Amino acid sequence: MSRILLVGATGGVGHRLLPLLIERGHEVTALHRSPDQAEALRQSGAATALADLMEIDGSGFAELAKGHDVIVFSAGAAGSGLERTAKIDGDGPLRMIDAARTHGISRLYLVSAMPDAGRGKEPNEKFEFYMQTKKNADSALAATAFDWVILRPGTLIDSDEARPVALSQALPYASVSRGSVAMVLAELIDRPSIRREILELTDGSTPITAAVGALARA
């Protein structure tokens, strides 16, 4: 059992991941932005932490992380503007890293994006900024000595279904359901021997447990 701070607990991946972690016996603190979300999160079995990633500073994030041994960062600006992308997708993971250093938290999980997302389409300044911000966050985490895992899903499909997947260090670009991303994260968290890996994830033909198990054996 781990004590997990889940950043982005009400997002597309996070709200699917939360019940999986609780079912597996983990103690989860769900970071959420709106006070209206607190009761539903508590009903699900999570502790709650109210904070806005647009406003919280490093010391505030570190205070939220105290007492946990895992941090999962699945928050994202979701195309809501350059400032939000910089604060949430860029500064957010850096605050996670600093908080982990402050409290000696070694296990960090970051949901990122495949580098070839959107290629072949008309160039878009906002999207290019988003991808560069994601890459910078990945690079910052990969440069640490923590037991990190960076998960890069393909195009996210809004579905609860946890389908068979492809999971590897490098894959052709494709889509994947948010339910699959959540289930893969839950499996990775339950296999701490999988560490210091950048993994790409799409729909595929391998059951999720087997795909993650193959990584553990390797």
Order of alpha helices (4+ residues) and beta strands (2+ residues): beta-alpha-beta-alpha-beta-alpha-beta-alpha-beta-alpha-beta-beta-beta-beta-alpha-beta-alpha
